[in-house]
Amino acid sequence: MTMHDYVLYKRSHPHLPDNVRLDLDLGYLGITVDFPKLYCALPIKRKNPGRGKRGVKAQELSAEQKVFNKALAKERVVVEHTNSRVKKFHIFGDEFRNRLKRYDIMTDIVCGLVNFRIAGTLAI
């Protein structure tokens, strides 16, 4: 069973220090309503005029909003690429077909390999 990231976040809701900012994507759009004290950054979305407004386009974002979205995307792409590298080992996205007591060790090994790759000391 697959679960959306935001549903998982609402269930577990990990506590973070107040000075840590979460850089999120638009999949977490309602997080500011559900968790008003959370320090997070969401990209700014153009406001759609709504249903029945044929021919009316959404207002363009201002220059500052575009700069903010671009800076946020630059930070988030590093995280997304790291997630992609970890998923290549099929440890998080697929069913774990080994003893469950070995799961933590296996994830540590995979994350260590990915960290070596990011650091540039190991070519995978």
N, CA, C and O atoms as CSV, one atom per row, in Angstrom:
chain,resi,resn,atom,element,x,y,z
A,1,MET,N,N,0.843,-1.181,0.000
A,1,MET,CA,C,0.000,0.000,0.000
A,1,MET,C,C,0.886,1.241,0.000
A,1,MET,O,O,1.749,1.390,0.865
A,2,THR,N,N,0.678,2.111,-0.948
A,2,THR,CA,C,1.452,3.343,-0.997
A,2,THR,C,C,0.730,4.423,-0.207
A,2,THR,O,O,-0.498,4.443,-0.119
A,3,MET,N,N,1.506,5.298,0.351
A,3,MET,CA,C,0.945,6.363,1.158
A,3,MET,C,C,1.604,7.670,0.745
A,3,MET,O,O,2.818,7.726,0.548
A,4,HIS,N,N,0.812,8.706,0.618
A,4,HIS,CA,C,1.343,10.010,0.257
A,4,HIS,C,C,2.202,10.551,1.398
A,4,HIS,O,O,1.939,10.276,2.569
A,5,ASP,N,N,3.216,11.313,1.048
A,5,ASP,CA,C,4.152,11.838,2.039
A,5,ASP,C,C,3.453,12.657,3.119
A,5,ASP,O,O,3.791,12.551,4.297
A,6,TYR,N,N,2.479,13.474,2.719
A,6,TYR,CA,C,1.819,14.349,3.686
A,6,TYR,C,C,0.961,13.551,4.665
A,6,TYR,O,O,0.889,13.896,5.844
A,7,VAL,N,N,0.312,12.489,4.190
A,7,VAL,CA,C,-0.470,11.631,5.078
A,7,VAL,C,C,0.465,10.985,6.102
A,7,VAL,O,O,0.142,10.912,7.287
A,8,LEU,N,N,1.609,10.523,5.641
A,8,LEU,CA,C,2.593,9.929,6.530
A,8,LEU,C,C,3.106,10.958,7.535
A,8,LEU,O,O,3.295,10.641,8.709
A,9,TYR,N,N,3.329,12.189,7.075
A,9,TYR,CA,C,3.801,13.247,7.973
A,9,TYR,C,C,2.760,13.541,9.051
A,9,TYR,O,O,3.107,13.718,10.219
A,10,LYS,N,N,1.487,13.592,8.661
A,10,LYS,CA,C,0.433,13.866,9.640
A,10,LYS,C,C,0.325,12.755,10.672
A,10,LYS,O,O,0.033,13.017,11.839
A,11,ARG,N,N,0.557,11.518,10.252
A,11,ARG,CA,C,0.488,10.398,11.199
A,11,ARG,C,C,1.650,10.410,12.178
A,11,ARG,O,O,1.452,10.248,13.382
A,12,SER,N,N,2.860,10.600,11.669
A,12,SER,CA,C,4.036,10.503,12.528
A,12,SER,C,C,4.404,11.845,13.157
A,12,SER,O,O,4.832,11.892,14.310
A,13,HIS,N,N,4.242,12.924,12.412
A,13,HIS,CA,C,4.565,14.299,12.813
A,13,HIS,C,C,5.836,14.377,13.652
A,13,HIS,O,O,5.777,14.608,14.860
A,14,PRO,N,N,6.985,14.183,13.009
A,14,PRO,CA,C,8.241,14.245,13.758
A,14,PRO,C,C,8.487,15.653,14.295
A,14,PRO,O,O,8.227,16.642,13.611
A,15,HIS,N,N,8.984,15.730,15.508
A,15,HIS,CA,C,9.274,17.025,16.122
A,15,HIS,C,C,10.636,17.512,15.645
A,15,HIS,O,O,11.624,16.779,15.687
A,16,LEU,N,N,10.669,18.745,15.196
A,16,LEU,CA,C,11.910,19.353,14.732
A,16,LEU,C,C,12.227,20.566,15.594
A,16,LEU,O,O,11.315,21.198,16.127
A,17,PRO,N,N,13.496,20.899,15.739
A,17,PRO,CA,C,13.833,22.135,16.457
A,17,PRO,C,C,13.212,23.344,15.751
A,17,PRO,O,O,12.954,23.314,14.548
A,18,ASP,N,N,12.982,24.393,16.516
A,18,ASP,CA,C,12.292,25.566,15.972
A,18,ASP,C,C,13.083,26.274,14.880
A,18,ASP,O,O,12.490,26.929,14.022
A,19,ASN,N,N,14.403,26.159,14.893
A,19,ASN,CA,C,15.210,26.872,13.898
A,19,ASN,C,C,15.414,26.072,12.607
A,19,ASN,O,O,16.086,26.555,11.697
A,20,VAL,N,N,14.857,24.873,12.505
A,20,VAL,CA,C,14.978,24.050,11.297
A,20,VAL,C,C,13.796,24.340,10.381
A,20,VAL,O,O,12.638,24.225,10.784
A,21,ARG,N,N,14.105,24.718,9.143
A,21,ARG,CA,C,13.058,25.028,8.172
A,21,ARG,C,C,12.831,23.830,7.258
A,21,ARG,O,O,13.780,23.255,6.726
A,22,LEU,N,N,11.581,23.466,7.084
A,22,LEU,CA,C,11.223,22.404,6.143
A,22,LEU,C,C,11.001,23.029,4.773
A,22,LEU,O,O,10.185,23.941,4.636
A,23,ASP,N,N,11.711,22.557,3.765
A,23,ASP,CA,C,11.494,22.998,2.391
A,23,ASP,C,C,10.630,21.945,1.723
A,23,ASP,O,O,11.091,20.833,1.463
A,24,LEU,N,N,9.392,22.284,1.445
A,24,LEU,CA,C,8.412,21.316,0.968
A,24,LEU,C,C,7.974,21.634,-0.445
A,24,LEU,O,O,8.240,22.718,-0.965
A,25,ASP,N,N,7.291,20.666,-1.068
A,25,ASP,CA,C,6.718,20.909,-2.382
A,25,ASP,C,C,5.206,21.121,-2.235
A,25,ASP,O,O,4.678,21.117,-1.122
A,26,LEU,N,N,4.522,21.303,-3.357
A,26,LEU,CA,C,3.095,21.620,-3.302
A,26,LEU,C,C,2.229,20.439,-2.877
A,26,LEU,O,O,1.020,20.597,-2.709
A,27,GLY,N,N,2.823,19.258,-2.699
A,27,GLY,CA,C,2.081,18.130,-2.158
A,27,GLY,C,C,1.719,18.342,-0.695
A,27,GLY,O,O,0.826,17.674,-0.173
A,28,TYR,N,N,2.399,19.259,-0.035
A,28,TYR,CA,C,2.156,19.572,1.369
A,28,TYR,C,C,1.377,20.882,1.524
A,28,TYR,O,O,1.577,21.604,2.500
A,29,LEU,N,N,0.508,21.189,0.589
A,29,LEU,CA,C,-0.138,22.497,0.527
A,29,LEU,C,C,-0.920,22.861,1.786
A,29,LEU,O,O,-0.919,24.035,2.157
A,30,GLY,N,N,-1.578,21.939,2.459
A,30,GLY,CA,C,-2.377,22.268,3.633
A,30,GLY,C,C,-1.624,22.260,4.941
A,30,GLY,O,O,-2.237,22.384,6.001
A,31,ILE,N,N,-0.312,22.117,4.899
A,31,ILE,CA,C,0.457,21.961,6.129
A,31,ILE,C,C,0.438,23.225,6.986
A,31,ILE,O,O,0.496,23.134,8.212
A,32,THR,N,N,0.359,24.384,6.372
A,32,THR,CA,C,0.344,25.622,7.156
A,32,THR,C,C,-0.968,25.782,7.915
A,32,THR,O,O,-1.011,26.457,8.944
A,33,VAL,N,N,-2.037,25.166,7.415
A,33,VAL,CA,C,-3.323,25.202,8.112
A,33,VAL,C,C,-3.333,24.171,9.239
A,33,VAL,O,O,-3.783,24.462,10.348
A,34,ASP,N,N,-2.835,22.959,8.952
A,34,ASP,CA,C,-2.839,21.882,9.943
A,34,ASP,C,C,-1.817,22.101,11.060
A,34,ASP,O,O,-2.078,21.766,12.215
A,35,PHE,N,N,-0.657,22.661,10.720
A,35,PHE,CA,C,0.410,22.887,11.696
A,35,PHE,C,C,0.863,24.346,11.593
A,35,PHE,O,O,1.888,24.618,10.968
A,36,PRO,N,N,0.122,25.298,12.193
A,36,PRO,CA,C,0.433,26.728,12.003
A,36,PRO,C,C,1.766,27.170,12.603
A,36,PRO,O,O,2.332,28.166,12.153
A,37,LYS,N,N,2.282,26.463,13.601
A,37,LYS,CA,C,3.536,26.880,14.242
A,37,LYS,C,C,4.768,26.290,13.569
A,37,LYS,O,O,5.892,26.574,13.984
A,38,LEU,N,N,4.577,25.479,12.545
A,38,LEU,CA,C,5.684,24.826,11.866
A,38,LEU,C,C,6.418,25.815,10.968
A,38,LEU,O,O,5.791,26.574,10.228
A,39,TYR,N,N,7.741,25.804,11.035
A,39,TYR,CA,C,8.576,26.677,10.213
A,39,TYR,C,C,8.866,25.953,8.904
A,39,TYR,O,O,9.720,25.068,8.853
A,40,CYS,N,N,8.150,26.332,7.843
A,40,CYS,CA,C,8.312,25.639,6.567
A,40,CYS,C,C,8.246,26.638,5.417
A,40,CYS,O,O,7.750,27.755,5.563
A,41,ALA,N,N,8.759,26.206,4.278
A,41,ALA,CA,C,8.737,27.006,3.060
A,41,ALA,C,C,8.070,26.187,1.966
A,41,ALA,O,O,8.503,25.080,1.646
A,42,LEU,N,N,7.007,26.753,1.397
A,42,LEU,CA,C,6.292,26.131,0.289
A,42,LEU,C,C,6.441,27.017,-0.939
A,42,LEU,O,O,6.486,28.240,-0.809
A,43,PRO,N,N,6.519,26.431,-2.116
A,43,PRO,CA,C,6.553,27.272,-3.316
A,43,PRO,C,C,5.239,28.033,-3.464
A,43,PRO,O,O,4.192,27.589,-2.991
A,44,ILE,N,N,5.309,29.162,-4.115
A,44,ILE,CA,C,4.129,29.999,-4.317
A,44,ILE,C,C,3.477,29.598,-5.628
A,44,ILE,O,O,4.134,29.510,-6.665
A,45,LYS,N,N,2.194,29.361,-5.566
A,45,LYS,CA,C,1.447,28.902,-6.730
A,45,LYS,C,C,0.612,30.054,-7.287
A,45,LYS,O,O,0.108,30.894,-6.541
A,46,ARG,N,N,0.479,30.074,-8.609
A,46,ARG,CA,C,-0.394,31.083,-9.215
A,46,ARG,C,C,-1.835,30.821,-8.811
A,46,ARG,O,O,-2.253,29.667,-8.707
A,47,LYS,N,N,-2.588,31.868,-8.585
A,47,LYS,CA,C,-3.985,31.736,-8.182
A,47,LYS,C,C,-4.854,31.536,-9.414
A,47,LYS,O,O,-4.915,32.396,-10.293
A,48,ASN,N,N,-5.525,30.392,-9.465
A,48,ASN,CA,C,-6.426,30.079,-10.562
A,48,ASN,C,C,-7.716,30.881,-10.376
A,48,ASN,O,O,-8.240,30.925,-9.263
A,49,PRO,N,N,-8.244,31.516,-11.425
A,49,PRO,CA,C,-9.449,32.333,-11.258
A,49,PRO,C,C,-10.685,31.517,-10.900
A,49,PRO,O,O,-11.663,32.077,-10.406
A,50,GLY,N,N,-10.665,30.232,-11.134
A,50,GLY,CA,C,-11.787,29.398,-10.725
A,50,GLY,C,C,-12.569,28.856,-11.900
A,50,GLY,O,O,-12.364,29.243,-13.051
A,51,ARG,N,N,-13.452,27.966,-11.579
A,51,ARG,CA,C,-14.263,27.300,-12.579
A,51,ARG,C,C,-15.281,28.269,-13.161
A,51,ARG,O,O,-15.836,29.099,-12.440
A,52,GLY,N,N,-15.521,28.170,-14.438
A,52,GLY,CA,C,-16.498,29.023,-15.096
A,52,GLY,C,C,-15.931,30.327,-15.603
A,52,GLY,O,O,-16.674,31.134,-16.162
A,53,LYS,N,N,-14.659,30.562,-15.434
A,53,LYS,CA,C,-14.019,31.793,-15.908
A,53,LYS,C,C,-13.261,31.486,-17.186
A,53,LYS,O,O,-12.036,31.600,-17.229
A,54,ARG,N,N,-13.975,31.102,-18.214
A,54,ARG,CA,C,-13.353,30.706,-19.464
A,54,ARG,C,C,-12.609,31.886,-20.091
A,54,ARG,O,O,-13.143,32.990,-20.194
A,55,GLY,N,N,-11.387,31.637,-20.500
A,55,GLY,CA,C,-10.585,32.660,-21.154
A,55,GLY,C,C,-9.822,33.545,-20.192
A,55,GLY,O,O,-9.015,34.366,-20.629
A,56,VAL,N,N,-10.050,33.406,-18.895
A,56,VAL,CA,C,-9.343,34.215,-17.907
A,56,VAL,C,C,-8.161,33.402,-17.401
A,56,VAL,O,O,-8.333,32.300,-16.881
A,57,LYS,N,N,-6.966,33.948,-17.554
A,57,LYS,CA,C,-5.769,33.241,-17.115
A,57,LYS,C,C,-5.423,33.614,-15.678
A,57,LYS,O,O,-5.829,34.659,-15.169
A,58,ALA,N,N,-4.669,32.735,-15.046
A,58,ALA,CA,C,-4.205,33.002,-13.688
A,58,ALA,C,C,-3.195,34.137,-13.718
A,58,ALA,O,O,-2.440,34.286,-14.679
A,59,GLN,N,N,-3.188,34.929,-12.666
A,59,GLN,CA,C,-2.250,36.039,-12.578
A,59,GLN,C,C,-0.831,35.513,-12.492
A,59,GLN,O,O,-0.569,34.520,-11.814
A,60,GLU,N,N,0.081,36.178,-13.179
A,60,GLU,CA,C,1.490,35.787,-13.140
A,60,GLU,C,C,2.075,36.090,-11.759
A,60,GLU,O,O,1.619,36.994,-11.058
A,61,LEU,N,N,3.076,35.328,-11.394
A,61,LEU,CA,C,3.767,35.587,-10.138
A,61,LEU,C,C,4.660,36.809,-10.283
A,61,LEU,O,O,5.140,37.120,-11.373
A,62,SER,N,N,4.873,37.493,-9.172
A,62,SER,CA,C,5.757,38.655,-9.202
A,62,SER,C,C,7.206,38.172,-9.336
A,62,SER,O,O,7.492,36.982,-9.206
A,63,ALA,N,N,8.095,39.103,-9.594
A,63,ALA,CA,C,9.504,38.758,-9.762
A,63,ALA,C,C,10.084,38.183,-8.472
A,63,ALA,O,O,10.876,37.241,-8.515
A,64,GLU,N,N,9.690,38.752,-7.308
A,64,GLU,CA,C,10.198,38.242,-6.035
A,64,GLU,C,C,9.706,36.824,-5.782
A,64,GLU,O,O,10.456,35.988,-5.277
A,65,GLN,N,N,8.454,36.544,-6.129
A,65,GLN,CA,C,7.897,35.210,-5.941
A,65,GLN,C,C,8.613,34.188,-6.832
A,65,GLN,O,O,8.881,33.064,-6.407
A,66,LYS,N,N,8.917,34.589,-8.063
A,66,LYS,CA,C,9.645,33.689,-8.962
A,66,LYS,C,C,11.041,33.407,-8.450
A,66,LYS,O,O,11.515,32.274,-8.535
A,67,VAL,N,N,11.711,34.424,-7.916
A,67,VAL,CA,C,13.049,34.242,-7.359
A,67,VAL,C,C,12.987,33.301,-6.157
A,67,VAL,O,O,13.844,32.430,-6.005
A,68,PHE,N,N,11.969,33.474,-5.300
A,68,PHE,CA,C,11.811,32.598,-4.140
A,68,PHE,C,C,11.579,31.157,-4.583
A,68,PHE,O,O,12.203,30.240,-4.050
A,69,ASN,N,N,10.691,30.948,-5.550
A,69,ASN,CA,C,10.413,29.592,-6.046
A,69,ASN,C,C,11.666,28.947,-6.632
A,69,ASN,O,O,11.919,27.761,-6.420
A,70,LYS,N,N,12.441,29.730,-7.365
A,70,LYS,CA,C,13.653,29.190,-7.991
A,70,LYS,C,C,14.696,28.823,-6.935
A,70,LYS,O,O,15.351,27.787,-7.050
A,71,ALA,N,N,14.853,29.657,-5.914
A,71,ALA,CA,C,15.814,29.362,-4.850
A,71,ALA,C,C,15.382,28.120,-4.065
A,71,ALA,O,O,16.215,27.288,-3.706
A,72,LEU,N,N,14.098,28.001,-3.805
A,72,LEU,CA,C,13.582,26.835,-3.090
A,72,LEU,C,C,13.777,25.564,-3.915
A,72,LEU,O,O,14.136,24.519,-3.373
A,73,ALA,N,N,13.542,25.655,-5.211
A,73,ALA,CA,C,13.714,24.495,-6.091
A,73,ALA,C,C,15.182,24.072,-6.149
A,73,ALA,O,O,15.474,22.878,-6.220
A,74,LYS,N,N,16.105,25.030,-6.121
A,74,LYS,CA,C,17.538,24.693,-6.135
A,74,LYS,C,C,17.934,23.911,-4.894
A,74,LYS,O,O,18.752,22.994,-4.967
A,75,GLU,N,N,17.353,24.272,-3.753
A,75,GLU,CA,C,17.652,23.545,-2.519
A,75,GLU,C,C,16.992,22.168,-2.531
A,75,GLU,O,O,17.599,21.190,-2.094
A,76,ARG,N,N,15.773,22.082,-3.020
A,76,ARG,CA,C,15.017,20.831,-2.984
A,76,ARG,C,C,15.537,19.800,-3.977
A,76,ARG,O,O,15.403,18.601,-3.731
A,77,VAL,N,N,16.116,20.221,-5.070
A,77,VAL,CA,C,16.566,19.272,-6.088
A,77,VAL,C,C,17.680,18.381,-5.539
A,77,VAL,O,O,17.796,17.223,-5.940
A,78,VAL,N,N,18.486,18.899,-4.641
A,78,VAL,CA,C,19.543,18.096,-4.021
A,78,VAL,C,C,18.916,16.956,-3.217
A,78,VAL,O,O,19.380,15.817,-3.274
A,79,VAL,N,N,17.870,17.271,-2.475
A,79,VAL,CA,C,17.185,16.250,-1.669
A,79,VAL,C,C,16.518,15.225,-2.573
A,79,VAL,O,O,16.603,14.024,-2.314
A,80,GLU,N,N,15.860,15.679,-3.623
A,80,GLU,CA,C,15.166,14.755,-4.533
A,80,GLU,C,C,16.154,13.824,-5.236
A,80,GLU,O,O,15.859,12.644,-5.428
A,81,HIS,N,N,17.309,14.337,-5.618
A,81,HIS,CA,C,18.308,13.492,-6.260
A,81,HIS,C,C,18.863,12.457,-5.279
A,81,HIS,O,O,19.130,11.317,-5.659
A,82,THR,N,N,19.031,12.856,-4.030
A,82,THR,CA,C,19.496,11.908,-3.014
A,82,THR,C,C,18.452,10.821,-2.791
A,82,THR,O,O,18.797,9.643,-2.696
A,83,ASN,N,N,17.175,11.205,-2.706
A,83,ASN,CA,C,16.107,10.208,-2.569
A,83,ASN,C,C,16.116,9.243,-3.745
A,83,ASN,O,O,15.909,8.043,-3.567
A,84,SER,N,N,16.354,9.757,-4.935
A,84,SER,CA,C,16.396,8.917,-6.129
A,84,SER,C,C,17.537,7.913,-6.051
A,84,SER,O,O,17.376,6.749,-6.418
A,85,ARG,N,N,18.690,8.370,-5.570
A,85,ARG,CA,C,19.839,7.463,-5.449
A,85,ARG,C,C,19.563,6.351,-4.446
A,85,ARG,O,O,19.951,5.204,-4.666
A,86,VAL,N,N,18.893,6.685,-3.345
A,86,VAL,CA,C,18.574,5.674,-2.341
A,86,VAL,C,C,17.550,4.686,-2.898
A,86,VAL,O,O,17.645,3.486,-2.643
A,87,LYS,N,N,16.583,5.179,-3.647
A,87,LYS,CA,C,15.542,4.307,-4.194
A,87,LYS,C,C,16.089,3.344,-5.241
A,87,LYS,O,O,15.462,2.318,-5.507
A,88,LYS,N,N,17.233,3.641,-5.839
A,88,LYS,CA,C,17.831,2.727,-6.812
A,88,LYS,C,C,18.204,1.397,-6.189
A,88,LYS,O,O,18.286,0.385,-6.885
A,89,PHE,N,N,18.430,1.389,-4.884
A,89,PHE,CA,C,18.772,0.156,-4.192
A,89,PHE,C,C,17.534,-0.643,-3.789
A,89,PHE,O,O,17.667,-1.732,-3.230
A,90,HIS,N,N,16.345,-0.132,-4.056
A,90,HIS,CA,C,15.065,-0.799,-3.780
A,90,HIS,C,C,14.896,-1.178,-2.308
A,90,HIS,O,O,14.268,-2.189,-1.996
A,91,ILE,N,N,15.449,-0.378,-1.414
A,91,ILE,CA,C,15.328,-0.694,0.009
A,91,ILE,C,C,14.129,0.027,0.618
A,91,ILE,O,O,13.516,-0.496,1.549
A,92,PHE,N,N,13.778,1.209,0.122
A,92,PHE,CA,C,12.671,1.959,0.705
A,92,PHE,C,C,11.378,1.808,-0.085
A,92,PHE,O,O,10.302,1.750,0.511
A,93,GLY,N,N,11.456,1.744,-1.378
A,93,GLY,CA,C,10.247,1.732,-2.196
A,93,GLY,C,C,9.614,0.368,-2.369
A,93,GLY,O,O,8.423,0.280,-2.667
A,94,ASP,N,N,10.381,-0.702,-2.188
A,94,ASP,CA,C,9.881,-2.057,-2.416
A,94,ASP,C,C,9.742,-2.806,-1.098
A,94,ASP,O,O,10.133,-2.323,-0.035
A,95,GLU,N,N,9.174,-3.998,-1.203
A,95,GLU,CA,C,9.028,-4.846,-0.033
A,95,GLU,C,C,10.392,-5.396,0.367
A,95,GLU,O,O,11.158,-5.867,-0.473
A,96,PHE,N,N,10.684,-5.328,1.668
A,96,PHE,CA,C,11.965,-5.829,2.177
A,96,PHE,C,C,11.847,-7.333,2.353
A,96,PHE,O,O,11.025,-7.805,3.139
A,97,ARG,N,N,12.659,-8.087,1.631
A,97,ARG,CA,C,12.554,-9.549,1.615
A,97,ARG,C,C,13.682,-10.198,2.406
A,97,ARG,O,O,14.336,-11.126,1.931
A,98,ASN,N,N,13.893,-9.712,3.581
A,98,ASN,CA,C,14.908,-10.276,4.444
A,98,ASN,C,C,14.361,-10.245,5.870
A,98,ASN,O,O,13.221,-9.836,6.087
A,99,ARG,N,N,15.147,-10.665,6.817
A,99,ARG,CA,C,14.689,-10.608,8.204
A,99,ARG,C,C,14.539,-9.156,8.633
A,99,ARG,O,O,15.400,-8.324,8.347
A,100,LEU,N,N,13.442,-8.857,9.318
A,100,LEU,CA,C,13.180,-7.479,9.712
A,100,LEU,C,C,14.229,-6.931,10.669
A,100,LEU,O,O,14.463,-5.723,10.701
A,101,LYS,N,N,14.863,-7.802,11.448
A,101,LYS,CA,C,15.887,-7.302,12.363
A,101,LYS,C,C,17.112,-6.780,11.607
A,101,LYS,O,O,17.929,-6.061,12.182
A,102,ARG,N,N,17.248,-7.128,10.336
A,102,ARG,CA,C,18.360,-6.638,9.507
A,102,ARG,C,C,18.011,-5.368,8.731
A,102,ARG,O,O,18.874,-4.808,8.054
A,103,TYR,N,N,16.774,-4.909,8.816
A,103,TYR,CA,C,16.335,-3.762,8.019
A,103,TYR,C,C,17.152,-2.508,8.345
A,103,TYR,O,O,17.613,-1.821,7.434
A,104,ASP,N,N,17.334,-2.206,9.622
A,104,ASP,CA,C,18.094,-1.016,10.011
A,104,ASP,C,C,19.534,-1.083,9.518
A,104,ASP,O,O,20.084,-0.080,9.064
A,105,ILE,N,N,20.140,-2.253,9.606
A,105,ILE,CA,C,21.525,-2.403,9.147
A,105,ILE,C,C,21.604,-2.178,7.638
A,105,ILE,O,O,22.501,-1.495,7.145
A,106,MET,N,N,20.648,-2.765,6.915
A,106,MET,CA,C,20.647,-2.615,5.451
A,106,MET,C,C,20.434,-1.162,5.036
A,106,MET,O,O,21.101,-0.673,4.124
A,107,THR,N,N,19.513,-0.474,5.697
A,107,THR,CA,C,19.293,0.931,5.343
A,107,THR,C,C,20.519,1.770,5.667
A,107,THR,O,O,20.854,2.688,4.918
A,108,ASP,N,N,21.195,1.468,6.777
A,108,ASP,CA,C,22.431,2.184,7.103
A,108,ASP,C,C,23.498,1.962,6.041
A,108,ASP,O,O,24.203,2.899,5.665
A,109,ILE,N,N,23.622,0.739,5.557
A,109,ILE,CA,C,24.609,0.427,4.525
A,109,ILE,C,C,24.292,1.172,3.233
A,109,ILE,O,O,25.174,1.767,2.614
A,110,VAL,N,N,23.021,1.133,2.834
A,110,VAL,CA,C,22.622,1.810,1.593
A,110,VAL,C,C,22.841,3.315,1.711
A,110,VAL,O,O,23.373,3.939,0.793
A,111,CYS,N,N,22.435,3.897,2.832
A,111,CYS,CA,C,22.621,5.341,2.999
A,111,CYS,C,C,24.100,5.705,3.068
A,111,CYS,O,O,24.499,6.774,2.605
A,112,GLY,N,N,24.913,4.825,3.641
A,112,GLY,CA,C,26.353,5.059,3.653
A,112,GLY,C,C,26.944,5.049,2.258
A,112,GLY,O,O,27.790,5.882,1.932
A,113,LEU,N,N,26.502,4.106,1.431
A,113,LEU,CA,C,26.960,4.065,0.033
A,113,LEU,C,C,26.557,5.323,-0.723
A,113,LEU,O,O,27.343,5.876,-1.491
A,114,VAL,N,N,25.334,5.766,-0.500
A,114,VAL,CA,C,24.859,6.990,-1.169
A,114,VAL,C,C,25.663,8.190,-0.684
A,114,VAL,O,O,26.017,9.057,-1.483
A,115,ASN,N,N,25.956,8.253,0.606
A,115,ASN,CA,C,26.763,9.363,1.131
A,115,ASN,C,C,28.167,9.360,0.540
A,115,ASN,O,O,28.706,10.421,0.227
A,116,PHE,N,N,28.768,8.174,0.384
A,116,PHE,CA,C,30.077,8.087,-0.276
A,116,PHE,C,C,29.999,8.608,-1.699
A,116,PHE,O,O,30.897,9.309,-2.165
A,117,ARG,N,N,28.923,8.263,-2.383
A,117,ARG,CA,C,28.745,8.703,-3.777
A,117,ARG,C,C,28.609,10.213,-3.853
A,117,ARG,O,O,29.189,10.855,-4.729
A,118,ILE,N,N,27.838,10.779,-2.927
A,118,ILE,CA,C,27.640,12.232,-2.931
A,118,ILE,C,C,28.950,12.947,-2.602
A,118,ILE,O,O,29.271,13.985,-3.180
A,119,ALA,N,N,29.695,12.370,-1.662
A,119,ALA,CA,C,30.973,12.977,-1.277
A,119,ALA,C,C,32.021,12.876,-2.397
A,119,ALA,O,O,33.047,13.556,-2.367
A,120,GLY,N,N,31.740,12.012,-3.384
A,120,GLY,CA,C,32.664,11.901,-4.514
A,120,GLY,C,C,33.779,10.915,-4.303
A,120,GLY,O,O,34.738,10.891,-5.075
A,121,THR,N,N,33.676,10.087,-3.260
A,121,THR,CA,C,34.754,9.154,-2.988
A,121,THR,C,C,34.494,7.760,-3.528
A,121,THR,O,O,35.372,6.898,-3.466
A,122,LEU,N,N,33.287,7.524,-4.063
A,122,LEU,CA,C,32.962,6.212,-4.578
A,122,LEU,C,C,32.107,6.373,-5.831
A,122,LEU,O,O,31.103,7.086,-5.809
A,123,ALA,N,N,32.488,5.731,-6.899
A,123,ALA,CA,C,31.724,5.811,-8.142
A,123,ALA,C,C,30.829,4.586,-8.259
A,123,ALA,O,O,31.319,3.461,-8.355
A,124,ILE,N,N,29.518,4.802,-8.253
A,124,ILE,CA,C,28.558,3.688,-8.377
A,124,ILE,C,C,27.932,3.749,-9.763
A,124,ILE,O,O,27.094,2.913,-10.099
